[in-house]
């Protein structure tokens, strides 16, 4: 086995992992649109609505991508069209969802992880030592095991991109969960199919940097006695300053009581403080 050790690849974050990536300025303007920006430690995001159809928005960004030397390869599903590329800011994503009155556009750029290659010297023991040192440096750069101070919860601010399936912001109420964490709540009734609601919020959370923790649609027997999609949920979380640390959790629950009834959609936006850690002892 020693003769097979020719090199080791270690994934490490860049030195500026916790630096704020910046969306390119050429992305942040669109004719007639009011762009809302949201800057987090590991991600920069922006969103806006426009009366233009999806095809017009795509043409706009296709031209900008070509002018800035980026490949333009959109992919589409029933909910939205997404364009992904590697830019100077990091991993760039543009999501364009069609609405009855035009389009809803969400842009984000996240810090990208770079590979580090440890080349073989031909000496097995030296290769292992080099790999261990590279691992130690990577761990130090990423802050793993480092003592972290306590940090307050992220701002309790509803993101502009967290809309109703049919478009537009729902009515938002301020409150707290049972543990006292800050929470914003919203609810509305949707006439869209439950599978479409599920796909919309799953894609929406992912496009804005959220890790999907859970998601399902269940087929149950409603009060009318007929089995159909009756209950579903999507939940995602985001650590703006990296894990571990303060974080945001968004949960969307949706359900109906009778066959073909409109679907009740409930959204919870909760922020959590971080208690801090002592770090690892070496």
DRENPA-3360 file (N, C-alpha, C; in nm, 2 decimals, always signed):
BEGIN
1 = XXXXXXXX = +0.08/-0.12/+0.00/+0.00/+0.00/+0.00/+0.09/+0.13/+0.00 ~ +0.21/+0.12/+0.05/+0.29/+0.24/+0.06/+0.33/+0.29/-0.08 ~ +0.34/+0.20/-0.17/+0.38/+0.25/-0.31/+0.27/+0.32/-0.38 ~ +0.14/+0.31/-0.32/+0.03/+0.37/-0.39/+0.01/+0.52/-0.35 ~ +0.08/+0.56/-0.25/+0.06/+0.70/-0.20/+0.14/+0.79/-0.29 ~ +0.07/+0.85/-0.39/+0.13/+0.94/-0.48/+0.09/+1.08/-0.46 ~ -0.01/+1.11/-0.38/-0.05/+1.24/-0.36/-0.18/+1.24/-0.28 ~ -0.21/+1.35/-0.21/-0.33/+1.36/-0.13/-0.39/+1.49/-0.16;
9 = XXXXXXXX = -0.52/+1.49/-0.18/-0.60/+1.62/-0.20/-0.68/+1.65/-0.07 ~ -0.66/+1.77/-0.02/-0.73/+1.81/+0.10/-0.82/+1.93/+0.06 ~ -0.95/+1.93/+0.09/-1.03/+2.04/+0.06/-1.02/+2.14/+0.18 ~ -0.98/+2.26/+0.14/-0.96/+2.37/+0.24/-1.03/+2.49/+0.20 ~ -1.07/+2.57/+0.29/-1.14/+2.70/+0.26/-1.03/+2.80/+0.24 ~ -1.05/+2.90/+0.16/-0.96/+3.01/+0.14/-0.93/+3.08/+0.27 ~ -0.82/+3.16/+0.28/-0.79/+3.23/+0.40/-0.90/+3.32/+0.44 ~ -0.98/+3.37/+0.34/-1.09/+3.47/+0.37/-1.22/+3.40/+0.38;
17 = XXXXXXXX = -1.22/+3.28/+0.44/-1.35/+3.20/+0.45/-1.46/+3.29/+0.52 ~ -1.41/+3.36/+0.62/-1.51/+3.44/+0.70/-1.53/+3.58/+0.65 ~ -1.46/+3.61/+0.53/-1.48/+3.74/+0.47/-1.61/+3.75/+0.40 ~ -1.65/+3.87/+0.38/-1.78/+3.89/+0.31/-1.75/+3.89/+0.16 ~ -1.81/+3.79/+0.08/-1.80/+3.79/-0.06/-1.89/+3.91/-0.11 ~ -1.85/+3.96/-0.23/-1.92/+4.08/-0.28/-1.97/+4.04/-0.42 ~ -2.11/+4.06/-0.43/-2.17/+4.04/-0.56/-2.11/+4.14/-0.66 ~ -2.08/+4.10/-0.78/-2.03/+4.19/-0.88/-2.12/+4.31/-0.91;
25 = XXXXXXXX = -2.07/+4.43/-0.92/-2.16/+4.55/-0.93/-2.25/+4.54/-1.06 ~ -2.20/+4.47/-1.16/-2.28/+4.46/-1.28/-2.40/+4.37/-1.27 ~ -2.41/+4.30/-1.16/-2.53/+4.21/-1.13/-2.64/+4.29/-1.06 ~ -2.60/+4.40/-1.00/-2.69/+4.46/-0.90/-2.78/+4.57/-0.95 ~ -2.78/+4.58/-1.08/-2.88/+4.68/-1.14/-2.96/+4.60/-1.25 ~ -3.09/+4.64/-1.25/-3.18/+4.58/-1.35/-3.28/+4.70/-1.38 ~ -3.31/+4.72/-1.51/-3.39/+4.83/-1.55/-3.53/+4.83/-1.48 ~ -3.55/+4.94/-1.41/-3.68/+4.96/-1.34/-3.70/+4.89/-1.22;
33 = XXXXXXXX = -3.60/+4.81/-1.17/-3.62/+4.73/-1.05/-3.55/+4.79/-0.93 ~ -3.61/+4.77/-0.81/-3.56/+4.81/-0.68/-3.49/+4.69/-0.62 ~ -3.36/+4.68/-0.62/-3.28/+4.56/-0.58/-3.26/+4.57/-0.43 ~ -3.30/+4.47/-0.36/-3.27/+4.46/-0.21/-3.15/+4.37/-0.19 ~ -3.06/+4.42/-0.11/-2.94/+4.34/-0.08/-2.94/+4.29/+0.06 ~ -2.87/+4.17/+0.08/-2.86/+4.11/+0.21/-2.71/+4.06/+0.22 ~ -2.63/+4.11/+0.30/-2.49/+4.08/+0.32/-2.47/+3.99/+0.44 ~ -2.42/+3.87/+0.43/-2.38/+3.78/+0.54/-2.24/+3.75/+0.53;
41 = XXXXXXXX = -2.18/+3.69/+0.63/-2.04/+3.67/+0.63/-1.99/+3.58/+0.53 ~ -2.06/+3.47/+0.50/-2.01/+3.38/+0.40/-2.09/+3.39/+0.27 ~ -2.18/+3.48/+0.26/-2.27/+3.49/+0.14/-2.31/+3.64/+0.12 ~ -2.32/+3.68/+0.00/-2.38/+3.81/-0.04/-2.50/+3.78/-0.13 ~ -2.61/+3.84/-0.10/-2.74/+3.81/-0.18/-2.81/+3.93/-0.21 ~ -2.89/+3.92/-0.31/-2.98/+4.03/-0.36/-3.10/+3.98/-0.42 ~ -3.21/+4.05/-0.43/-3.33/+4.01/-0.49/-3.41/+4.13/-0.54 ~ -3.50/+4.10/-0.64/-3.59/+4.20/-0.69/-3.70/+4.14/-0.77;
49 = XXXXXXXX = -3.81/+4.21/-0.79/-3.92/+4.17/-0.87/-3.92/+4.27/-0.99 ~ -3.96/+4.21/-1.10/-3.98/+4.29/-1.23/-4.10/+4.25/-1.30 ~ -4.16/+4.34/-1.38/-4.27/+4.30/-1.46/-4.23/+4.23/-1.59 ~ -4.10/+4.22/-1.62/-4.05/+4.15/-1.73/-4.07/+4.00/-1.72 ~ -4.09/+3.93/-1.83/-4.10/+3.78/-1.83/-3.96/+3.72/-1.81 ~ -3.96/+3.59/-1.77/-3.84/+3.52/-1.75/-3.74/+3.53/-1.87 ~ -3.79/+3.52/-1.99/-3.71/+3.52/-2.11/-3.63/+3.65/-2.12 ~ -3.70/+3.76/-2.09/-3.63/+3.89/-2.09/-3.52/+3.90/-1.99;
57 = XXXXXXXX = -3.55/+3.85/-1.87/-3.45/+3.86/-1.76/-3.33/+3.77/-1.80 ~ -3.36/+3.65/-1.86/-3.25/+3.56/-1.90/-3.16/+3.63/-2.01 ~ -3.22/+3.70/-2.10/-3.15/+3.76/-2.21/-3.06/+3.87/-2.15 ~ -3.11/+3.94/-2.05/-3.03/+4.05/-1.98/-2.90/+3.99/-1.92 ~ -2.92/+3.88/-1.84/-2.80/+3.82/-1.78/-2.71/+3.74/-1.87 ~ -2.77/+3.69/-1.98/-2.69/+3.62/-2.08/-2.59/+3.72/-2.14 ~ -2.63/+3.84/-2.17/-2.54/+3.94/-2.23/-2.44/+3.98/-2.12 ~ -2.48/+4.00/-2.00/-2.38/+4.04/-1.89/-2.28/+3.93/-1.87;
65 = XXXXXXXX = -2.32/+3.80/-1.87/-2.23/+3.69/-1.85/-2.12/+3.69/-1.97 ~ -2.17/+3.71/-2.09/-2.08/+3.71/-2.20/-1.98/+3.83/-2.20 ~ -2.03/+3.94/-2.15/-1.94/+4.06/-2.14/-1.83/+4.04/-2.04 ~ -1.86/+3.96/-1.94/-1.77/+3.94/-1.83/-1.70/+3.80/-1.83 ~ -1.71/+3.73/-1.94/-1.63/+3.61/-1.96/-1.68/+3.49/-1.88 ~ -1.81/+3.49/-1.85/-1.86/+3.37/-1.77/-1.95/+3.29/-1.86 ~ -1.94/+3.16/-1.84/-2.03/+3.07/-1.91/-2.17/+3.08/-1.86 ~ -2.27/+3.07/-1.96/-2.41/+3.09/-1.92/-2.48/+2.97/-1.96;
73 = XXXXXXXX = -2.52/+2.89/-1.86/-2.59/+2.76/-1.88/-2.71/+2.74/-1.79 ~ -2.82/+2.80/-1.82/-2.94/+2.80/-1.74/-3.00/+2.66/-1.74 ~ -3.05/+2.62/-1.62/-3.13/+2.50/-1.61/-3.27/+2.53/-1.55 ~ -3.37/+2.46/-1.59/-3.51/+2.50/-1.55/-3.58/+2.38/-1.50 ~ -3.67/+2.41/-1.40/-3.77/+2.31/-1.36/-3.91/+2.38/-1.36 ~ -4.01/+2.33/-1.30/-4.14/+2.38/-1.31/-4.15/+2.51/-1.23 ~ -4.06/+2.54/-1.14/-4.07/+2.65/-1.05/-3.98/+2.77/-1.10 ~ -3.86/+2.74/-1.14/-3.76/+2.85/-1.16/-3.66/+2.81/-1.26;
81 = XXXXXXXX = -3.59/+2.91/-1.32/-3.47/+2.89/-1.40/-3.35/+2.94/-1.32 ~ -3.25/+2.85/-1.32/-3.13/+2.88/-1.24/-3.00/+2.89/-1.32 ~ -2.92/+2.99/-1.30/-2.79/+3.00/-1.37/-2.68/+2.99/-1.26 ~ -2.58/+2.91/-1.27/-2.47/+2.90/-1.18/-2.34/+2.92/-1.25 ~ -2.25/+2.98/-1.18/-2.12/+3.01/-1.24/-2.01/+3.03/-1.13 ~ -1.89/+3.02/-1.16/-1.78/+3.05/-1.07/-1.73/+3.19/-1.11 ~ -1.74/+3.28/-1.02/-1.70/+3.42/-1.04/-1.59/+3.46/-0.94 ~ -1.54/+3.58/-0.95/-1.44/+3.63/-0.86/-1.49/+3.63/-0.71;
89 = XXXXXXXX = -1.62/+3.65/-0.69/-1.68/+3.66/-0.56/-1.69/+3.52/-0.50 ~ -1.70/+3.41/-0.58/-1.72/+3.28/-0.53/-1.82/+3.20/-0.62 ~ -1.90/+3.12/-0.56/-2.00/+3.04/-0.63/-2.12/+3.13/-0.65 ~ -2.15/+3.17/-0.78/-2.25/+3.26/-0.81/-2.38/+3.18/-0.86 ~ -2.50/+3.23/-0.81/-2.62/+3.16/-0.85/-2.73/+3.27/-0.87 ~ -2.80/+3.25/-0.98/-2.91/+3.34/-1.01/-3.04/+3.26/-1.03 ~ -3.14/+3.28/-0.96/-3.27/+3.21/-0.97/-3.38/+3.30/-1.02 ~ -3.44/+3.27/-1.13/-3.55/+3.35/-1.18/-3.68/+3.27/-1.18;
97 = XXXXXXXX = -3.78/+3.31/-1.11/-3.90/+3.25/-1.10/-4.01/+3.33/-1.17 ~ -4.09/+3.26/-1.25/-4.20/+3.33/-1.32/-4.32/+3.36/-1.22 ~ -4.37/+3.48/-1.24/-4.49/+3.52/-1.16/-4.60/+3.57/-1.25 ~ -4.72/+3.58/-1.20/-4.83/+3.62/-1.28/-4.80/+3.77/-1.33 ~ -4.73/+3.85/-1.25/-4.71/+3.99/-1.30/-4.56/+4.01/-1.34 ~ -4.49/+3.90/-1.38/-4.35/+3.92/-1.42/-4.26/+3.81/-1.37 ~ -4.15/+3.85/-1.31/-4.05/+3.76/-1.26/-4.00/+3.80/-1.12 ~ -3.96/+3.70/-1.04/-3.89/+3.73/-0.91/-3.75/+3.67/-0.93;
105 = XXXXXXXX = -3.65/+3.76/-0.90/-3.51/+3.72/-0.92/-3.43/+3.72/-0.79 ~ -3.35/+3.62/-0.77/-3.27/+3.61/-0.65/-3.13/+3.58/-0.69 ~ -3.03/+3.66/-0.64/-2.89/+3.64/-0.67/-2.81/+3.61/-0.54 ~ -2.71/+3.52/-0.55/-2.63/+3.50/-0.43/-2.49/+3.46/-0.48 ~ -2.40/+3.49/-0.39/-2.26/+3.45/-0.42/-2.20/+3.40/-0.28 ~ -2.15/+3.27/-0.28/-2.10/+3.22/-0.16/-1.95/+3.19/-0.18 ~ -1.87/+3.20/-0.06/-1.73/+3.17/-0.06/-1.71/+3.03/-0.11 ~ -1.62/+3.01/-0.20/-1.60/+2.87/-0.25/-1.48/+2.81/-0.18;
113 = XXXXXXXX = -1.48/+2.67/-0.18/-1.38/+2.59/-0.12/-1.28/+2.55/-0.22 ~ -1.15/+2.56/-0.20/-1.05/+2.53/-0.29/-0.97/+2.40/-0.25 ~ -0.93/+2.32/-0.34/-0.85/+2.20/-0.31/-0.71/+2.23/-0.29 ~ -0.64/+2.17/-0.20/-0.50/+2.18/-0.18/-0.44/+2.04/-0.20 ~ -0.34/+2.03/-0.29/-0.28/+1.91/-0.32/-0.14/+1.90/-0.25 ~ -0.13/+1.79/-0.18/+0.00/+1.76/-0.12/+0.07/+1.65/-0.20 ~ +0.18/+1.69/-0.27/+0.25/+1.61/-0.37/+0.34/+1.51/-0.29 ~ +0.36/+1.39/-0.36/+0.44/+1.29/-0.30/+0.59/+1.32/-0.32;
121 = XXXXXXXX = +0.67/+1.29/-0.22/+0.81/+1.31/-0.22/+0.89/+1.18/-0.26 ~ +0.81/+1.07/-0.26/+0.87/+0.94/-0.28/+0.91/+0.87/-0.15 ~ +0.90/+0.94/-0.04/+0.93/+0.88/+0.09/+0.80/+0.88/+0.17 ~ +0.76/+0.75/+0.20/+0.63/+0.73/+0.26/+0.61/+0.81/+0.39 ~ +0.71/+0.80/+0.48/+0.70/+0.86/+0.61/+0.69/+1.01/+0.59 ~ +0.77/+1.07/+0.50/+0.77/+1.21/+0.48/+0.64/+1.25/+0.42 ~ +0.58/+1.17/+0.33/+0.45/+1.20/+0.27/+0.34/+1.21/+0.37 ~ +0.34/+1.11/+0.47/+0.24/+1.11/+0.57/+0.26/+1.24/+0.66;
129 = XXXXXXXX = +0.38/+1.27/+0.69/+0.41/+1.39/+0.78/+0.36/+1.52/+0.71 ~ +0.39/+1.53/+0.57/+0.35/+1.64/+0.50/+0.19/+1.65/+0.49 ~ +0.13/+1.54/+0.48/-0.02/+1.53/+0.47/-0.07/+1.58/+0.61 ~ -0.02/+1.53/+0.72/-0.06/+1.57/+0.85/-0.05/+1.72/+0.87 ~ +0.07/+1.77/+0.83/+0.09/+1.92/+0.85/-0.01/+2.00/+0.76 ~ -0.03/+1.95/+0.64/-0.13/+2.02/+0.55/-0.27/+2.02/+0.62 ~ -0.30/+1.90/+0.68/-0.43/+1.89/+0.74/-0.44/+1.99/+0.86 ~ -0.33/+1.99/+0.94/-0.33/+2.08/+1.06/-0.35/+2.23/+1.01;
137 = XXXXXXXX = -0.28/+2.27/+0.90/-0.29/+2.40/+0.85/-0.43/+2.43/+0.81 ~ -0.49/+2.33/+0.74/-0.63/+2.35/+0.69/-0.73/+2.37/+0.80 ~ -0.71/+2.28/+0.91/-0.80/+2.29/+1.02/-0.78/+2.43/+1.09 ~ -0.66/+2.48/+1.10/-0.64/+2.61/+1.16/-0.70/+2.72/+1.07 ~ -0.69/+2.71/+0.94/-0.75/+2.82/+0.85/-0.90/+2.82/+0.86 ~ -0.96/+2.70/+0.87/-1.10/+2.69/+0.87/-1.16/+2.72/+1.01 ~ -1.07/+2.73/+1.11/-1.12/+2.76/+1.24/-1.18/+2.64/+1.32 ~ -1.16/+2.52/+1.27/-1.21/+2.40/+1.34/-1.14/+2.38/+1.47;
145 = XXXXXXXX = -1.21/+2.36/+1.57/-1.15/+2.34/+1.70/-1.11/+2.47/+1.77 ~ -1.12/+2.58/+1.71/-1.08/+2.71/+1.76/-1.19/+2.76/+1.86 ~ -1.14/+2.81/+1.97/-1.24/+2.87/+2.07/-1.32/+2.98/+2.00 ~ -1.45/+2.99/+2.02/-1.53/+3.09/+1.96/-1.61/+3.16/+2.06 ~ -1.61/+3.29/+2.06/-1.68/+3.37/+2.16/-1.83/+3.36/+2.13 ~ -1.91/+3.39/+2.23/-2.06/+3.39/+2.22/-2.09/+3.50/+2.12 ~ -2.20/+3.48/+2.05/-2.24/+3.58/+1.95/-2.39/+3.60/+1.95 ~ -2.44/+3.72/+1.93/-2.59/+3.74/+1.93/-2.65/+3.67/+1.80;
153 = XXXXXXXX = -2.78/+3.66/+1.81/-2.86/+3.60/+1.70/-2.85/+3.70/+1.58 ~ -2.86/+3.65/+1.46/-2.86/+3.74/+1.34/-2.98/+3.83/+1.35 ~ -2.98/+3.94/+1.27/-3.10/+4.03/+1.27/-3.23/+3.96/+1.24 ~ -3.33/+4.00/+1.31/-3.46/+3.94/+1.29/-3.53/+4.02/+1.18 ~ -3.49/+3.99/+1.06/-3.54/+4.07/+0.94/-3.58/+3.97/+0.83 ~ -3.71/+3.98/+0.79/-3.76/+3.89/+0.69/-3.70/+3.92/+0.56 ~ -3.64/+3.82/+0.49/-3.57/+3.84/+0.36/-3.67/+3.87/+0.25 ~ -3.64/+3.96/+0.16/-3.73/+4.00/+0.06/-3.76/+3.89/-0.04;
161 = XXXXXXXX = -3.67/+3.79/-0.05/-3.69/+3.68/-0.14/-3.79/+3.57/-0.09 ~ -3.82/+3.58/+0.04/-3.91/+3.48/+0.10/-4.06/+3.52/+0.08 ~ -4.10/+3.49/-0.04/-4.24/+3.53/-0.08/-4.34/+3.42/-0.08 ~ -4.46/+3.45/-0.11/-4.56/+3.35/-0.13/-4.54/+3.28/-0.27 ~ -4.59/+3.16/-0.28/-4.57/+3.09/-0.41/-4.62/+3.17/-0.53 ~ -4.73/+3.24/-0.51/-4.79/+3.31/-0.62/-4.73/+3.45/-0.64 ~ -4.63/+3.48/-0.55/-4.56/+3.61/-0.55/-4.61/+3.71/-0.44 ~ -4.53/+3.80/-0.40/-4.57/+3.90/-0.30/-4.53/+3.85/-0.16;
169 = XXXXXXXX = -4.51/+3.95/-0.07/-4.48/+3.91/+0.06/-4.61/+3.89/+0.14 ~ -4.61/+3.79/+0.23/-4.72/+3.76/+0.32/-4.73/+3.86/+0.43 ~ -4.84/+3.87/+0.50/-4.84/+3.95/+0.63/-4.76/+3.89/+0.73 ~ -4.67/+3.97/+0.79/-4.57/+3.91/+0.89/-4.60/+3.96/+1.03 ~ -4.59/+3.87/+1.12/-4.61/+3.89/+1.27/-4.48/+3.86/+1.34 ~ -4.45/+3.95/+1.44/-4.33/+3.93/+1.52/-4.37/+3.85/+1.65 ~ -4.28/+3.77/+1.70/-4.30/+3.69/+1.82/-4.17/+3.62/+1.87 ~ -4.19/+3.51/+1.94/-4.08/+3.43/+1.99/-4.12/+3.29/+2.00;
177 = XXXXXXXX = -4.02/+3.20/+1.99/-4.06/+3.06/+2.01/-4.06/+3.03/+2.16 ~ -4.08/+2.90/+2.20/-4.09/+2.86/+2.34/-3.97/+2.89/+2.42 ~ -3.85/+2.89/+2.35/-3.72/+2.91/+2.42/-3.69/+3.06/+2.43 ~ -3.77/+3.14/+2.37/-3.74/+3.29/+2.37/-3.66/+3.34/+2.26 ~ -3.64/+3.25/+2.16/-3.56/+3.30/+2.04/-3.66/+3.39/+1.95 ~ -3.60/+3.49/+1.89/-3.68/+3.58/+1.81/-3.74/+3.51/+1.69 ~ -3.86/+3.54/+1.66/-3.93/+3.47/+1.55/-4.02/+3.56/+1.48 ~ -4.02/+3.55/+1.34/-4.12/+3.61/+1.26/-4.21/+3.50/+1.20;
185 = XXXXXXXX = -4.34/+3.53/+1.19/-4.43/+3.43/+1.14/-4.52/+3.49/+1.03 ~ -4.56/+3.41/+0.94/-4.65/+3.45/+0.83/-4.73/+3.33/+0.79 ~ -4.85/+3.36/+0.74/-4.94/+3.26/+0.69/-5.02/+3.31/+0.58 ~ -5.06/+3.22/+0.48/-5.14/+3.26/+0.37/-5.21/+3.13/+0.31 ~ -5.30/+3.15/+0.23/-5.37/+3.04/+0.16/-5.33/+3.04/+0.01 ~ -5.29/+2.92/-0.04/-5.24/+2.91/-0.17/-5.33/+2.81/-0.25 ~ -5.35/+2.84/-0.38/-5.43/+2.75/-0.46/-5.34/+2.66/-0.55 ~ -5.21/+2.67/-0.53/-5.11/+2.59/-0.60/-5.11/+2.45/-0.55;
193 = XXXXXXXX = -5.07/+2.35/-0.63/-5.06/+2.21/-0.59/-4.96/+2.20/-0.48 ~ -4.98/+2.10/-0.39/-4.89/+2.09/-0.27/-4.75/+2.05/-0.32 ~ -4.73/+1.97/-0.42/-4.60/+1.93/-0.47/-4.53/+2.06/-0.53 ~ -4.60/+2.15/-0.58/-4.54/+2.27/-0.64/-4.50/+2.36/-0.52 ~ -4.57/+2.37/-0.42/-4.54/+2.45/-0.30/-4.41/+2.39/-0.24 ~ -4.40/+2.26/-0.23/-4.28/+2.20/-0.17/-4.16/+2.23/-0.26 ~ -4.17/+2.21/-0.39/-4.06/+2.23/-0.48/-4.02/+2.38/-0.48 ~ -4.11/+2.47/-0.47/-4.08/+2.61/-0.47/-4.00/+2.65/-0.35;
201 = XXXXXXXX = -4.04/+2.61/-0.23/-3.96/+2.65/-0.11/-3.83/+2.58/-0.10 ~ -3.83/+2.45/-0.14/-3.70/+2.38/-0.14/-3.60/+2.45/-0.23 ~ -3.64/+2.48/-0.35/-3.54/+2.55/-0.44/-3.51/+2.69/-0.39 ~ -3.61/+2.76/-0.34/-3.59/+2.89/-0.29/-3.49/+2.90/-0.18 ~ -3.50/+2.81/-0.08/-3.40/+2.81/+0.03/-3.26/+2.77/-0.02 ~ -3.25/+2.67/-0.10/-3.12/+2.63/-0.16/-3.06/+2.74/-0.24 ~ -3.13/+2.81/-0.32/-3.08/+2.92/-0.40/-3.03/+3.03/-0.32 ~ -3.07/+3.04/-0.19/-3.03/+3.15/-0.11/-2.93/+3.11/+0.00;
209 = XXXXXXXX = -2.87/+2.99/-0.02/-2.76/+2.95/+0.07/-2.80/+2.86/+0.19 ~ -2.93/+2.83/+0.20/-2.97/+2.75/+0.31/-2.95/+2.60/+0.29 ~ -2.91/+2.53/+0.40/-2.90/+2.39/+0.40/-3.03/+2.33/+0.43 ~ -3.08/+2.24/+0.34/-3.21/+2.18/+0.37/-3.20/+2.07/+0.47 ~ -3.26/+2.09/+0.59/-3.25/+1.99/+0.70/-3.36/+1.88/+0.69 ~ -3.47/+1.92/+0.64/-3.58/+1.82/+0.63/-3.68/+1.87/+0.52 ~ -3.76/+1.78/+0.46/-3.86/+1.81/+0.37/-3.94/+1.69/+0.33 ~ -4.07/+1.71/+0.32/-4.15/+1.59/+0.28/-4.29/+1.64/+0.24;
217 = XXXXXXXX = -4.36/+1.56/+0.17/-4.50/+1.57/+0.14/-4.56/+1.44/+0.16 ~ -4.66/+1.43/+0.24/-4.73/+1.31/+0.28/-4.87/+1.30/+0.22 ~ -4.90/+1.18/+0.18/-5.04/+1.15/+0.13/-5.12/+1.09/+0.25 ~ -5.22/+1.16/+0.29/-5.30/+1.12/+0.40/-5.45/+1.12/+0.36 ~ -5.53/+1.07/+0.45/-5.68/+1.08/+0.43/-5.73/+1.20/+0.49 ~ -5.79/+1.29/+0.41/-5.85/+1.41/+0.47/-5.98/+1.39/+0.52 ~ -6.04/+1.49/+0.58/-6.18/+1.47/+0.65/-6.28/+1.43/+0.55 ~ -6.26/+1.45/+0.42/-6.36/+1.41/+0.32/-6.35/+1.26/+0.29;
225 = XXXXXXXX = -6.25/+1.19/+0.35/-6.24/+1.05/+0.34/-6.16/+1.00/+0.22 ~ -6.10/+1.09/+0.14/-6.02/+1.06/+0.02/-5.88/+1.09/+0.04 ~ -5.79/+0.99/+0.01/-5.65/+1.01/+0.02/-5.59/+1.11/-0.08 ~ -5.51/+1.20/-0.04/-5.44/+1.29/-0.13/-5.33/+1.36/-0.05 ~ -5.25/+1.44/-0.12/-5.15/+1.52/-0.05/-5.21/+1.61/+0.05 ~ -5.18/+1.58/+0.18/-5.25/+1.65/+0.28/-5.16/+1.73/+0.38 ~ -5.03/+1.70/+0.37/-4.94/+1.76/+0.47/-4.80/+1.76/+0.41 ~ -4.73/+1.87/+0.44/-4.59/+1.88/+0.39/-4.51/+1.98/+0.47;
233 = XXXXXXXX = -4.38/+1.98/+0.45/-4.29/+2.07/+0.53/-4.16/+2.08/+0.46 ~ -4.09/+2.20/+0.47/-3.96/+2.22/+0.43/-3.89/+2.30/+0.53 ~ -3.77/+2.26/+0.57/-3.69/+2.34/+0.67/-3.55/+2.35/+0.63 ~ -3.49/+2.47/+0.64/-3.35/+2.50/+0.61/-3.29/+2.59/+0.71 ~ -3.15/+2.58/+0.72/-3.08/+2.67/+0.81/-2.96/+2.73/+0.74 ~ -2.92/+2.84/+0.80/-2.80/+2.92/+0.74/-2.72/+2.97/+0.86 ~ -2.59/+2.95/+0.85/-2.49/+3.00/+0.95/-2.42/+3.11/+0.89 ~ -2.46/+3.24/+0.91/-2.40/+3.35/+0.84/-2.25/+3.37/+0.86;
241 = XXXXXXXX = -2.20/+3.33/+0.99/-2.06/+3.34/+1.02/-1.99/+3.21/+1.02 ~ -2.05/+3.11/+0.97/-1.99/+2.97/+0.97/-2.04/+2.89/+1.08 ~ -2.02/+2.76/+1.07/-2.06/+2.67/+1.17/-1.94/+2.63/+1.26 ~ -1.95/+2.63/+1.39/-2.07/+2.66/+1.47/-2.08/+2.82/+1.49 ~ -2.20/+2.86/+1.52/-2.22/+3.00/+1.54/-2.37/+3.04/+1.54 ~ -2.40/+3.16/+1.54/-2.54/+3.20/+1.54/-2.60/+3.16/+1.40 ~ -2.73/+3.13/+1.40/-2.79/+3.08/+1.27/-2.93/+3.12/+1.26 ~ -2.98/+3.10/+1.14/-3.12/+3.13/+1.10/-3.18/+3.00/+1.06;
249 = XXXXXXXX = -3.31/+2.98/+1.10/-3.38/+2.87/+1.06/-3.51/+2.91/+1.00 ~ -3.54/+2.86/+0.88/-3.67/+2.89/+0.81/-3.75/+2.76/+0.79 ~ -3.87/+2.76/+0.84/-3.95/+2.64/+0.83/-4.09/+2.68/+0.76 ~ -4.12/+2.60/+0.66/-4.25/+2.62/+0.59/-4.33/+2.49/+0.61 ~ -4.45/+2.51/+0.67/-4.55/+2.40/+0.68/-4.67/+2.43/+0.60 ~ -4.73/+2.32/+0.53/-4.84/+2.34/+0.45/-4.94/+2.22/+0.47 ~ -5.07/+2.25/+0.46/-5.16/+2.14/+0.49/-5.30/+2.18/+0.43 ~ -5.38/+2.08/+0.42/-5.53/+2.10/+0.38/-5.61/+2.00/+0.46;
257 = XXXXXXXX = -5.74/+2.03/+0.48/-5.82/+1.94/+0.56/-5.92/+1.86/+0.48 ~ -5.96/+1.91/+0.36/-6.06/+1.85/+0.28/-6.01/+1.84/+0.13 ~ -6.06/+1.74/+0.06/-6.02/+1.72/-0.08/-6.04/+1.85/-0.16 ~ -5.93/+1.88/-0.23/-5.92/+2.00/-0.32/-5.94/+2.13/-0.25 ~ -5.93/+2.14/-0.12/-5.93/+2.26/-0.05/-5.81/+2.34/-0.08 ~ -5.81/+2.48/-0.07/-5.69/+2.55/-0.08/-5.59/+2.51/+0.03 ~ -5.47/+2.54/+0.02/-5.36/+2.49/+0.11/-5.32/+2.60/+0.20 ~ -5.32/+2.57/+0.33/-5.27/+2.67/+0.43/-5.12/+2.66/+0.44;
265 = XXXXXXXX = -5.05/+2.77/+0.42/-4.91/+2.78/+0.42/-4.87/+2.86/+0.54 ~ -4.78/+2.81/+0.63/-4.73/+2.88/+0.75/-4.58/+2.88/+0.74 ~ -4.52/+3.00/+0.76/-4.38/+3.02/+0.75/-4.33/+3.07/+0.88 ~ -4.22/+3.01/+0.93/-4.15/+3.06/+1.05/-4.01/+3.10/+1.02 ~ -3.97/+3.22/+1.06/-3.83/+3.27/+1.04/-3.77/+3.29/+1.18 ~ -3.68/+3.21/+1.23/-3.63/+3.21/+1.36/-3.48/+3.23/+1.36 ~ -3.43/+3.32/+1.45/-3.29/+3.34/+1.47/-3.24/+3.29/+1.60 ~ -3.11/+3.24/+1.60/-3.06/+3.17/+1.72/-2.92/+3.23/+1.76;
273 = XXXXXXXX = -2.90/+3.27/+1.88/-2.77/+3.32/+1.93/-2.68/+3.20/+1.95 ~ -2.55/+3.23/+1.96/-2.45/+3.12/+1.98/-2.39/+3.14/+2.12 ~ -2.38/+3.03/+2.20/-2.34/+3.04/+2.34/-2.18/+3.05/+2.35 ~ -2.11/+3.02/+2.24/-1.97/+3.02/+2.24/-1.91/+2.88/+2.27 ~ -1.78/+2.86/+2.25/-1.71/+2.73/+2.27/-1.57/+2.76/+2.32 ~ -1.52/+2.66/+2.40/-1.39/+2.67/+2.46/-1.28/+2.63/+2.36 ~ -1.32/+2.55/+2.25/-1.22/+2.50/+2.16/-1.16/+2.37/+2.21 ~ -1.08/+2.31/+2.12/-1.01/+2.18/+2.15/-0.88/+2.20/+2.22;
281 = XX = -0.84/+2.11/+2.30/-0.71/+2.12/+2.37/-0.62/+2.03/+2.29 ~ -0.50/+2.08/+2.25/-0.40/+2.01/+2.17/-0.28/+1.97/+2.26;
% end
